[in-house]
Amino acid sequence: MSHPEFRCSVRVQYLPEQSSPPQGPFAFAYTVTIVNTGDVAAQLVARQWLIGDASGHTEEVRGLAVVGHQPLLQPGQQFEYTSWTRLATPHGTMRGTFFCMTEDARPFDAAVPEFALVQPDALH
């Protein structure tokens, strides 16, 4: 039995030139690396993000593809992309799900574990 699995990791960078402290908004770039750790080729089809800020507001973002791509990954291959988001507060969190499909049209989800979005000065 084939085993589809994508493993996801994220690096975050604060974007001071796109941000307007202290009142906001605060902009962050995030680079997502997706590795096909399963044993079948599969395609990333769509995404869902939950973006939360420090005031408790959560925004849901859904859509097809990531940065205009629906990468088909062979076992062991990876795909990396960078996108960005804005928060009303200096820190918040993001987590997500990629909706994926194996070559033989079996759907599966790949979770993106929650990660922090933090303006560096907000920690002091």
Chimera marker file (.cmm) of the C-alpha trace (Angstrom):
<marker_set name="trace">
<marker id="1" x="0.000" y="0.000" z="0.000" r="1" g="1" b="0" radius="0.5"/>
<marker id="2" x="1.419" y="3.374" z="-0.969" r="1" g="1" b="0" radius="0.5"/>
<marker id="3" x="1.995" y="5.962" z="1.724" r="1" g="1" b="0" radius="0.5"/>
<marker id="4" x="1.646" y="9.630" z="0.702" r="1" g="1" b="0" radius="0.5"/>
<marker id="5" x="3.216" y="12.169" z="3.030" r="1" g="1" b="0" radius="0.5"/>
<marker id="6" x="4.461" y="15.737" z="2.698" r="1" g="1" b="0" radius="0.5"/>
<marker id="7" x="6.528" y="17.193" z="5.545" r="1" g="1" b="0" radius="0.5"/>
<marker id="8" x="6.433" y="20.980" z="5.905" r="1" g="1" b="0" radius="0.5"/>
<marker id="9" x="8.764" y="23.411" z="7.658" r="1" g="1" b="0" radius="0.5"/>
<marker id="10" x="8.736" y="27.211" z="7.814" r="1" g="1" b="0" radius="0.5"/>
<marker id="11" x="11.238" y="30.045" z="8.262" r="1" g="1" b="0" radius="0.5"/>
<marker id="12" x="9.919" y="33.513" z="9.159" r="1" g="1" b="0" radius="0.5"/>
<marker id="13" x="11.424" y="36.935" z="8.542" r="1" g="1" b="0" radius="0.5"/>
<marker id="14" x="10.064" y="40.252" z="9.829" r="1" g="1" b="0" radius="0.5"/>
<marker id="15" x="9.781" y="42.881" z="7.060" r="1" g="1" b="0" radius="0.5"/>
<marker id="16" x="10.532" y="46.277" z="8.659" r="1" g="1" b="0" radius="0.5"/>
<marker id="17" x="10.283" y="48.163" z="5.351" r="1" g="1" b="0" radius="0.5"/>
<marker id="18" x="6.711" y="46.870" z="4.862" r="1" g="1" b="0" radius="0.5"/>
<marker id="19" x="5.663" y="47.537" z="8.483" r="1" g="1" b="0" radius="0.5"/>
<marker id="20" x="4.435" y="50.635" z="10.327" r="1" g="1" b="0" radius="0.5"/>
<marker id="21" x="5.235" y="50.333" z="14.029" r="1" g="1" b="0" radius="0.5"/>
<marker id="22" x="4.058" y="51.020" z="16.612" r="1" g="1" b="0" radius="0.5"/>
<marker id="23" x="0.442" y="51.092" z="15.432" r="1" g="1" b="0" radius="0.5"/>
<marker id="24" x="0.818" y="48.543" z="12.630" r="1" g="1" b="0" radius="0.5"/>
<marker id="25" x="0.400" y="46.813" z="10.347" r="1" g="1" b="0" radius="0.5"/>
<marker id="26" x="3.358" y="44.469" z="10.787" r="1" g="1" b="0" radius="0.5"/>
<marker id="27" x="4.548" y="42.460" z="7.780" r="1" g="1" b="0" radius="0.5"/>
<marker id="28" x="6.233" y="39.061" z="7.787" r="1" g="1" b="0" radius="0.5"/>
<marker id="29" x="7.676" y="36.884" z="5.042" r="1" g="1" b="0" radius="0.5"/>
<marker id="30" x="7.509" y="33.135" z="5.500" r="1" g="1" b="0" radius="0.5"/>
<marker id="31" x="9.387" y="30.543" z="3.491" r="1" g="1" b="0" radius="0.5"/>
<marker id="32" x="7.755" y="27.124" z="3.367" r="1" g="1" b="0" radius="0.5"/>
<marker id="33" x="9.697" y="23.992" z="2.469" r="1" g="1" b="0" radius="0.5"/>
<marker id="34" x="7.582" y="20.993" z="1.466" r="1" g="1" b="0" radius="0.5"/>
<marker id="35" x="9.316" y="17.612" z="1.181" r="1" g="1" b="0" radius="0.5"/>
<marker id="36" x="7.665" y="14.513" z="-0.231" r="1" g="1" b="0" radius="0.5"/>
<marker id="37" x="8.623" y="12.011" z="2.490" r="1" g="1" b="0" radius="0.5"/>
<marker id="38" x="6.146" y="9.424" z="1.230" r="1" g="1" b="0" radius="0.5"/>
<marker id="39" x="6.701" y="6.730" z="-1.361" r="1" g="1" b="0" radius="0.5"/>
<marker id="40" x="4.380" y="8.011" z="-4.105" r="1" g="1" b="0" radius="0.5"/>
<marker id="41" x="4.373" y="11.086" z="-6.332" r="1" g="1" b="0" radius="0.5"/>
<marker id="42" x="1.813" y="13.657" z="-5.245" r="1" g="1" b="0" radius="0.5"/>
<marker id="43" x="0.689" y="17.177" z="-6.058" r="1" g="1" b="0" radius="0.5"/>
<marker id="44" x="-0.039" y="20.123" z="-3.819" r="1" g="1" b="0" radius="0.5"/>
<marker id="45" x="-3.416" y="21.395" z="-4.995" r="1" g="1" b="0" radius="0.5"/>
<marker id="46" x="-4.715" y="23.956" z="-2.493" r="1" g="1" b="0" radius="0.5"/>
<marker id="47" x="-4.008" y="25.589" z="0.844" r="1" g="1" b="0" radius="0.5"/>
<marker id="48" x="-5.694" y="26.862" z="3.982" r="1" g="1" b="0" radius="0.5"/>
<marker id="49" x="-4.021" y="29.199" z="6.471" r="1" g="1" b="0" radius="0.5"/>
<marker id="50" x="-5.245" y="30.318" z="9.884" r="1" g="1" b="0" radius="0.5"/>
<marker id="51" x="-3.533" y="33.578" z="10.842" r="1" g="1" b="0" radius="0.5"/>
<marker id="52" x="-3.992" y="34.831" z="14.387" r="1" g="1" b="0" radius="0.5"/>
<marker id="53" x="-2.860" y="38.118" z="15.907" r="1" g="1" b="0" radius="0.5"/>
<marker id="54" x="-2.248" y="39.095" z="19.532" r="1" g="1" b="0" radius="0.5"/>
<marker id="55" x="-5.709" y="40.626" z="19.908" r="1" g="1" b="0" radius="0.5"/>
<marker id="56" x="-7.349" y="37.247" z="19.320" r="1" g="1" b="0" radius="0.5"/>
<marker id="57" x="-8.445" y="37.966" z="15.751" r="1" g="1" b="0" radius="0.5"/>
<marker id="58" x="-8.097" y="34.987" z="13.403" r="1" g="1" b="0" radius="0.5"/>
<marker id="59" x="-8.230" y="35.218" z="9.626" r="1" g="1" b="0" radius="0.5"/>
<marker id="60" x="-8.732" y="32.217" z="7.373" r="1" g="1" b="0" radius="0.5"/>
<marker id="61" x="-7.115" y="32.250" z="3.918" r="1" g="1" b="0" radius="0.5"/>
<marker id="62" x="-7.981" y="29.528" z="1.409" r="1" g="1" b="0" radius="0.5"/>
<marker id="63" x="-7.100" y="29.089" z="-2.219" r="1" g="1" b="0" radius="0.5"/>
<marker id="64" x="-5.800" y="26.958" z="-5.022" r="1" g="1" b="0" radius="0.5"/>
<marker id="65" x="-2.042" y="26.559" z="-5.452" r="1" g="1" b="0" radius="0.5"/>
<marker id="66" x="0.813" y="28.303" z="-3.624" r="1" g="1" b="0" radius="0.5"/>
<marker id="67" x="2.324" y="31.381" z="-5.287" r="1" g="1" b="0" radius="0.5"/>
<marker id="68" x="0.751" y="30.279" z="-8.557" r="1" g="1" b="0" radius="0.5"/>
<marker id="69" x="2.176" y="26.743" z="-8.464" r="1" g="1" b="0" radius="0.5"/>
<marker id="70" x="0.694" y="23.312" z="-7.890" r="1" g="1" b="0" radius="0.5"/>
<marker id="71" x="3.963" y="21.373" z="-7.620" r="1" g="1" b="0" radius="0.5"/>
<marker id="72" x="4.055" y="17.655" z="-8.403" r="1" g="1" b="0" radius="0.5"/>
<marker id="73" x="6.686" y="16.122" z="-6.139" r="1" g="1" b="0" radius="0.5"/>
<marker id="74" x="8.296" y="12.732" z="-6.659" r="1" g="1" b="0" radius="0.5"/>
<marker id="75" x="9.339" y="10.844" z="-3.498" r="1" g="1" b="0" radius="0.5"/>
<marker id="76" x="12.305" y="12.691" z="-1.969" r="1" g="1" b="0" radius="0.5"/>
<marker id="77" x="11.721" y="15.894" z="-3.965" r="1" g="1" b="0" radius="0.5"/>
<marker id="78" x="11.071" y="19.223" z="-2.304" r="1" g="1" b="0" radius="0.5"/>
<marker id="79" x="9.449" y="22.526" z="-3.207" r="1" g="1" b="0" radius="0.5"/>
<marker id="80" x="10.165" y="25.822" z="-1.495" r="1" g="1" b="0" radius="0.5"/>
<marker id="81" x="8.303" y="29.104" z="-1.798" r="1" g="1" b="0" radius="0.5"/>
<marker id="82" x="8.126" y="32.442" z="-0.027" r="1" g="1" b="0" radius="0.5"/>
<marker id="83" x="5.001" y="34.453" z="0.635" r="1" g="1" b="0" radius="0.5"/>
<marker id="84" x="4.054" y="37.116" z="3.150" r="1" g="1" b="0" radius="0.5"/>
<marker id="85" x="1.292" y="38.314" z="5.426" r="1" g="1" b="0" radius="0.5"/>
<marker id="86" x="0.398" y="41.343" z="7.516" r="1" g="1" b="0" radius="0.5"/>
<marker id="87" x="-0.752" y="41.458" z="11.126" r="1" g="1" b="0" radius="0.5"/>
<marker id="88" x="-2.415" y="44.283" z="13.038" r="1" g="1" b="0" radius="0.5"/>
<marker id="89" x="-0.259" y="43.439" z="16.079" r="1" g="1" b="0" radius="0.5"/>
<marker id="90" x="3.532" y="42.996" z="16.492" r="1" g="1" b="0" radius="0.5"/>
<marker id="91" x="3.184" y="39.249" z="16.974" r="1" g="1" b="0" radius="0.5"/>
<marker id="92" x="0.866" y="36.394" z="16.118" r="1" g="1" b="0" radius="0.5"/>
<marker id="93" x="0.809" y="32.854" z="14.800" r="1" g="1" b="0" radius="0.5"/>
<marker id="94" x="0.092" y="30.964" z="11.602" r="1" g="1" b="0" radius="0.5"/>
<marker id="95" x="-0.737" y="27.349" z="10.903" r="1" g="1" b="0" radius="0.5"/>
<marker id="96" x="-1.987" y="25.691" z="7.803" r="1" g="1" b="0" radius="0.5"/>
<marker id="97" x="-3.015" y="22.712" z="5.763" r="1" g="1" b="0" radius="0.5"/>
<marker id="98" x="-2.035" y="21.817" z="2.224" r="1" g="1" b="0" radius="0.5"/>
<marker id="99" x="-4.608" y="19.767" z="0.350" r="1" g="1" b="0" radius="0.5"/>
<marker id="100" x="-2.762" y="17.255" z="-1.785" r="1" g="1" b="0" radius="0.5"/>
<marker id="101" x="-3.523" y="14.520" z="-4.293" r="1" g="1" b="0" radius="0.5"/>
<marker id="102" x="-1.527" y="11.429" z="-5.188" r="1" g="1" b="0" radius="0.5"/>
<marker id="103" x="-0.884" y="10.586" z="-8.836" r="1" g="1" b="0" radius="0.5"/>
<marker id="104" x="-3.675" y="8.015" z="-8.656" r="1" g="1" b="0" radius="0.5"/>
<marker id="105" x="-6.101" y="10.681" z="-7.336" r="1" g="1" b="0" radius="0.5"/>
<marker id="106" x="-6.120" y="9.850" z="-3.621" r="1" g="1" b="0" radius="0.5"/>
<marker id="107" x="-6.500" y="12.998" z="-1.507" r="1" g="1" b="0" radius="0.5"/>
<marker id="108" x="-4.487" y="13.627" z="1.646" r="1" g="1" b="0" radius="0.5"/>
<marker id="109" x="-3.687" y="16.604" z="3.863" r="1" g="1" b="0" radius="0.5"/>
<marker id="110" x="-0.257" y="17.921" z="4.853" r="1" g="1" b="0" radius="0.5"/>
<marker id="111" x="-0.243" y="19.950" z="8.067" r="1" g="1" b="0" radius="0.5"/>
<marker id="112" x="1.945" y="22.992" z="8.574" r="1" g="1" b="0" radius="0.5"/>
<marker id="113" x="2.614" y="23.159" z="12.329" r="1" g="1" b="0" radius="0.5"/>
<marker id="114" x="1.880" y="26.454" z="14.046" r="1" g="1" b="0" radius="0.5"/>
<marker id="115" x="4.706" y="28.979" z="13.856" r="1" g="1" b="0" radius="0.5"/>
<marker id="116" x="5.229" y="32.405" z="15.412" r="1" g="1" b="0" radius="0.5"/>
<marker id="117" x="5.260" y="35.765" z="13.646" r="1" g="1" b="0" radius="0.5"/>
<marker id="118" x="7.166" y="38.168" z="15.914" r="1" g="1" b="0" radius="0.5"/>
<marker id="119" x="8.460" y="41.691" z="15.375" r="1" g="1" b="0" radius="0.5"/>
<marker id="120" x="11.973" y="41.508" z="16.912" r="1" g="1" b="0" radius="0.5"/>
<marker id="121" x="11.470" y="44.648" z="19.046" r="1" g="1" b="0" radius="0.5"/>
<marker id="122" x="8.196" y="43.261" z="20.459" r="1" g="1" b="0" radius="0.5"/>
<marker id="123" x="10.135" y="40.837" z="22.671" r="1" g="1" b="0" radius="0.5"/>
<marker id="124" x="11.793" y="43.518" z="24.814" r="1" g="1" b="0" radius="0.5"/>
<link id1="1" id2="2" r="1" g="1" b="0" radius="0.2"/>
<link id1="2" id2="3" r="1" g="1" b="0" radius="0.2"/>
<link id1="3" id2="4" r="1" g="1" b="0" radius="0.2"/>
<link id1="4" id2="5" r="1" g="1" b="0" radius="0.2"/>
<link id1="5" id2="6" r="1" g="1" b="0" radius="0.2"/>
<link id1="6" id2="7" r="1" g="1" b="0" radius="0.2"/>
<link id1="7" id2="8" r="1" g="1" b="0" radius="0.2"/>
<link id1="8" id2="9" r="1" g="1" b="0" radius="0.2"/>
<link id1="9" id2="10" r="1" g="1" b="0" radius="0.2"/>
<link id1="10" id2="11" r="1" g="1" b="0" radius="0.2"/>
<link id1="11" id2="12" r="1" g="1" b="0" radius="0.2"/>
<link id1="12" id2="13" r="1" g="1" b="0" radius="0.2"/>
<link id1="13" id2="14" r="1" g="1" b="0" radius="0.2"/>
<link id1="14" id2="15" r="1" g="1" b="0" radius="0.2"/>
<link id1="15" id2="16" r="1" g="1" b="0" radius="0.2"/>
<link id1="16" id2="17" r="1" g="1" b="0" radius="0.2"/>
<link id1="17" id2="18" r="1" g="1" b="0" radius="0.2"/>
<link id1="18" id2="19" r="1" g="1" b="0" radius="0.2"/>
<link id1="19" id2="20" r="1" g="1" b="0" radius="0.2"/>
<link id1="20" id2="21" r="1" g="1" b="0" radius="0.2"/>
<link id1="21" id2="22" r="1" g="1" b="0" radius="0.2"/>
<link id1="22" id2="23" r="1" g="1" b="0" radius="0.2"/>
<link id1="23" id2="24" r="1" g="1" b="0" radius="0.2"/>
<link id1="24" id2="25" r="1" g="1" b="0" radius="0.2"/>
<link id1="25" id2="26" r="1" g="1" b="0" radius="0.2"/>
<link id1="26" id2="27" r="1" g="1" b="0" radius="0.2"/>
<link id1="27" id2="28" r="1" g="1" b="0" radius="0.2"/>
<link id1="28" id2="29" r="1" g="1" b="0" radius="0.2"/>
<link id1="29" id2="30" r="1" g="1" b="0" radius="0.2"/>
<link id1="30" id2="31" r="1" g="1" b="0" radius="0.2"/>
<link id1="31" id2="32" r="1" g="1" b="0" radius="0.2"/>
<link id1="32" id2="33" r="1" g="1" b="0" radius="0.2"/>
<link id1="33" id2="34" r="1" g="1" b="0" radius="0.2"/>
<link id1="34" id2="35" r="1" g="1" b="0" radius="0.2"/>
<link id1="35" id2="36" r="1" g="1" b="0" radius="0.2"/>
<link id1="36" id2="37" r="1" g="1" b="0" radius="0.2"/>
<link id1="37" id2="38" r="1" g="1" b="0" radius="0.2"/>
<link id1="38" id2="39" r="1" g="1" b="0" radius="0.2"/>
<link id1="39" id2="40" r="1" g="1" b="0" radius="0.2"/>
<link id1="40" id2="41" r="1" g="1" b="0" radius="0.2"/>
<link id1="41" id2="42" r="1" g="1" b="0" radius="0.2"/>
<link id1="42" id2="43" r="1" g="1" b="0" radius="0.2"/>
<link id1="43" id2="44" r="1" g="1" b="0" radius="0.2"/>
<link id1="44" id2="45" r="1" g="1" b="0" radius="0.2"/>
<link id1="45" id2="46" r="1" g="1" b="0" radius="0.2"/>
<link id1="46" id2="47" r="1" g="1" b="0" radius="0.2"/>
<link id1="47" id2="48" r="1" g="1" b="0" radius="0.2"/>
<link id1="48" id2="49" r="1" g="1" b="0" radius="0.2"/>
<link id1="49" id2="50" r="1" g="1" b="0" radius="0.2"/>
<link id1="50" id2="51" r="1" g="1" b="0" radius="0.2"/>
<link id1="51" id2="52" r="1" g="1" b="0" radius="0.2"/>
<link id1="52" id2="53" r="1" g="1" b="0" radius="0.2"/>
<link id1="53" id2="54" r="1" g="1" b="0" radius="0.2"/>
<link id1="54" id2="55" r="1" g="1" b="0" radius="0.2"/>
<link id1="55" id2="56" r="1" g="1" b="0" radius="0.2"/>
<link id1="56" id2="57" r="1" g="1" b="0" radius="0.2"/>
<link id1="57" id2="58" r="1" g="1" b="0" radius="0.2"/>
<link id1="58" id2="59" r="1" g="1" b="0" radius="0.2"/>
<link id1="59" id2="60" r="1" g="1" b="0" radius="0.2"/>
<link id1="60" id2="61" r="1" g="1" b="0" radius="0.2"/>
<link id1="61" id2="62" r="1" g="1" b="0" radius="0.2"/>
<link id1="62" id2="63" r="1" g="1" b="0" radius="0.2"/>
<link id1="63" id2="64" r="1" g="1" b="0" radius="0.2"/>
<link id1="64" id2="65" r="1" g="1" b="0" radius="0.2"/>
<link id1="65" id2="66" r="1" g="1" b="0" radius="0.2"/>
<link id1="66" id2="67" r="1" g="1" b="0" radius="0.2"/>
<link id1="67" id2="68" r="1" g="1" b="0" radius="0.2"/>
<link id1="68" id2="69" r="1" g="1" b="0" radius="0.2"/>
<link id1="69" id2="70" r="1" g="1" b="0" radius="0.2"/>
<link id1="70" id2="71" r="1" g="1" b="0" radius="0.2"/>
<link id1="71" id2="72" r="1" g="1" b="0" radius="0.2"/>
<link id1="72" id2="73" r="1" g="1" b="0" radius="0.2"/>
<link id1="73" id2="74" r="1" g="1" b="0" radius="0.2"/>
<link id1="74" id2="75" r="1" g="1" b="0" radius="0.2"/>
<link id1="75" id2="76" r="1" g="1" b="0" radius="0.2"/>
<link id1="76" id2="77" r="1" g="1" b="0" radius="0.2"/>
<link id1="77" id2="78" r="1" g="1" b="0" radius="0.2"/>
<link id1="78" id2="79" r="1" g="1" b="0" radius="0.2"/>
<link id1="79" id2="80" r="1" g="1" b="0" radius="0.2"/>
<link id1="80" id2="81" r="1" g="1" b="0" radius="0.2"/>
<link id1="81" id2="82" r="1" g="1" b="0" radius="0.2"/>
<link id1="82" id2="83" r="1" g="1" b="0" radius="0.2"/>
<link id1="83" id2="84" r="1" g="1" b="0" radius="0.2"/>
<link id1="84" id2="85" r="1" g="1" b="0" radius="0.2"/>
<link id1="85" id2="86" r="1" g="1" b="0" radius="0.2"/>
<link id1="86" id2="87" r="1" g="1" b="0" radius="0.2"/>
<link id1="87" id2="88" r="1" g="1" b="0" radius="0.2"/>
<link id1="88" id2="89" r="1" g="1" b="0" radius="0.2"/>
<link id1="89" id2="90" r="1" g="1" b="0" radius="0.2"/>
<link id1="90" id2="91" r="1" g="1" b="0" radius="0.2"/>
<link id1="91" id2="92" r="1" g="1" b="0" radius="0.2"/>
<link id1="92" id2="93" r="1" g="1" b="0" radius="0.2"/>
<link id1="93" id2="94" r="1" g="1" b="0" radius="0.2"/>
<link id1="94" id2="95" r="1" g="1" b="0" radius="0.2"/>
<link id1="95" id2="96" r="1" g="1" b="0" radius="0.2"/>
<link id1="96" id2="97" r="1" g="1" b="0" radius="0.2"/>
<link id1="97" id2="98" r="1" g="1" b="0" radius="0.2"/>
<link id1="98" id2="99" r="1" g="1" b="0" radius="0.2"/>
<link id1="99" id2="100" r="1" g="1" b="0" radius="0.2"/>
<link id1="100" id2="101" r="1" g="1" b="0" radius="0.2"/>
<link id1="101" id2="102" r="1" g="1" b="0" radius="0.2"/>
<link id1="102" id2="103" r="1" g="1" b="0" radius="0.2"/>
<link id1="103" id2="104" r="1" g="1" b="0" radius="0.2"/>
<link id1="104" id2="105" r="1" g="1" b="0" radius="0.2"/>
<link id1="105" id2="106" r="1" g="1" b="0" radius="0.2"/>
<link id1="106" id2="107" r="1" g="1" b="0" radius="0.2"/>
<link id1="107" id2="108" r="1" g="1" b="0" radius="0.2"/>
<link id1="108" id2="109" r="1" g="1" b="0" radius="0.2"/>
<link id1="109" id2="110" r="1" g="1" b="0" radius="0.2"/>
<link id1="110" id2="111" r="1" g="1" b="0" radius="0.2"/>
<link id1="111" id2="112" r="1" g="1" b="0" radius="0.2"/>
<link id1="112" id2="113" r="1" g="1" b="0" radius="0.2"/>
<link id1="113" id2="114" r="1" g="1" b="0" radius="0.2"/>
<link id1="114" id2="115" r="1" g="1" b="0" radius="0.2"/>
<link id1="115" id2="116" r="1" g="1" b="0" radius="0.2"/>
<link id1="116" id2="117" r="1" g="1" b="0" radius="0.2"/>
<link id1="117" id2="118" r="1" g="1" b="0" radius="0.2"/>
<link id1="118" id2="119" r="1" g="1" b="0" radius="0.2"/>
<link id1="119" id2="120" r="1" g="1" b="0" radius="0.2"/>
<link id1="120" id2="121" r="1" g="1" b="0" radius="0.2"/>
<link id1="121" id2="122" r="1" g="1" b="0" radius="0.2"/>
<link id1="122" id2="123" r="1" g="1" b="0" radius="0.2"/>
<link id1="123" id2="124" r="1" g="1" b="0" radius="0.2"/>
</marker_set>
